[in-house]
Each structure stands twice: as C-alpha cells, then as structure tokens.
C-alpha cells in the first residue's frame, strides 16, 4: 500500500497513524550485514542537514594508552559508546550519562545492540586476553562474561548468535556463542572471516590454503565452497549478496545463497557501503558510486584527504576524510553537495540515527543535530 492510499484509509476509518520505523544504529556497520546504510533515517535530509550544529561532546576513553574510543551505537532511546574505564549509555539530546559499566584496564574493540543486550568485545591492557561481555542495555547490569581462548579483534551479532574472529597472529578460528548465555555454540578451526559480517545469516570465511566457504551463523555448517580466496567487504540490505575482495579482479558481487558471481568490477576496495540500488566504494581521495545491479560506475566525488568508510542514512551519503578533514555530505543518488564541514576521521565512520549525526576521532565524541 502506497503512502497516499495509507493516509486516505487512516483518515476514513479513523485509525491511528502508522508509526515510522525507529532510526537506530546497532552495530559498527549499522547491522550485522555491515551495509553502513540506515534506511529508516527521516529527520536528517538534504533540506535540514545544513542547519545542524554541535550540541554536546564527551570523552570516549580514559588514561591508559590501551583504551581506545569506539564508534557509538544508537538504540532504545540511548547513545552507547566507550567511555573512560568502560562503556556507557548517554542521553542523545544532552550527552548526560545514564549508566556506566566498568571494563577496568581494557580496550573496547567492538560493541553491538541486540535483543535488549549491549555486547562488547574487549582486550586486557596488561596481556593478550580477550573478553565478551553482555550487559542489560537499559540498565548496564552485567548478564554474562566469557574469557576467550585466543585474542580476537572482530565481532558481529545476528540470529541470537555472537561470532568472534581471532587475530591473524594467533590461532586461526571463528567461534560462535549464544547471545542469551555466552555459551559456545560452535568453533571452526583454520578459518578466518577477514571482514566478519552476516548476509542473511551466512558468514563468508577463508580456509587456510583451501579457498573460502559460506557457513550458517547458527550452526557453523557449510552452505557452499569455492576455490577463490574471497573475503567479505560488505553485503546488501536484503542479505542476498556478499560484496567480496580477493580473487583476480576488483570488487565482486556474489550471490550469498549459492556463491555464484553476479558481477565483477575493476575497483579493488577494503570496504563498501551498500543500499538497495547503489554501492559506494572509498578509494584513495575519492568515493565512487556503482550500480548495484551491474557494477557500472555512476558518479564519483573527490574528498579533501584519504577516503574513510562512507555512511548512507536516509537520502544522504556521509563521507569522512583524513584526520580532522571536513566531512562531506551529499545526495546519495546524484552526488550533489548538501552539507558538511564538520571535522571527521577516515578511521571512524559516522553514526547517523534518530535525527543525529555522531562523529568521533577516537578520543572525543561529538553530536550534531
């Protein structure tokens, strides 16, 4: 039913108006698919984004050198971020802290919101130990903690499962834990996600010396295999495709269910941003927009410094650049300039949700709206 017909039916029948989907950002790449695309953002548009200004600023880590600031998450009426000595939930309107959970002398590597939990992957400052923690997202109460068998640097959460990927200089493995309890579900030896993400509940992992394979995030069972040395750099919003690097050419679109190629391009890239119709590729000091159906180049825009991970939210594309260089905000379809100028970081993609633009440089988090 289109929006005009919906409005007519609501008016005639006296029904309550439909509530739009909440604009949230629950994992590093928006969700488990690492699309870096928030389709539900409605407040920040081409007409409004030029009027935003900085409203508050907080510190994202404390004194120990091992503490690092992470990109914030948005959900359940809170902003979640690393903060001095742990992680915390903050009022999105004021930046006032609502709760704090201590992770003493640890650095936070990843965070995820799912099913009422805030899950963190962290490492100890004084050793090689890594931990998974699950807190109640509304209160910060610790639900469970698991010390991992090997140092880990990546994590995603999907279908009630937490998956971690070990560091390449240690045991090569991919391990899954149950979200509700932290109990281990499965472990695959000799595999590495190298771009850990879930496309419709499927993970793409590399097998040492033996190509790649897609596995179920719930069971770890193999779905398909290939001799190609593929690694995922993104997926589409429907979870039907992996966008992969590796192989003999550049960025390649793969059917996530079968492993069949959809198209190949000449654009090598370590990451992508994907909506339903377009794929945005950061390369050097440029962001290139490709047609998602064919891989054909549509347009490109130049940045003041090295391109970081672009973010699409609503009708806009946000592209960080360099360290402190100006954020570029353009129309996601045409590439026309719509705003920007805020200091950005190519190492920390923006979080855009709930009508707010959140930017961090790893030390300070700033909110614009």
Secondary structure, 3 states (H helix, E strand, C coil): CCHHHHHHHHHHHCCCCCCCCCCCECECCECCCCCCEECCCCCCCCCCHHHCCEEEEEECCCCCCCCCCCCCEEECCEEEEEECCEEEEEECCCCCEEEEEECCCEEEEEEEEECCEEEEEEEECCCCCEEEEEEECCCCCEEEEEECCCCEEEEEEECCEEEEEECCCCCCEEEEEECCCCCEEEEEECEECCCCCCECCEEEEEECCCCEEEEECCCCCEEEEECCCEEEEEECCCCCEEEEEECCCCCEEEECCCCCEEEECCCCCCCEEECCCEEEEEECCEEEEEECCCCCEEEEEECCCCECCCEEECCEEEECECEEEEEEEEECCCCCEEEEEEEEECCECCEEECCEEEEECCCEEEEEC
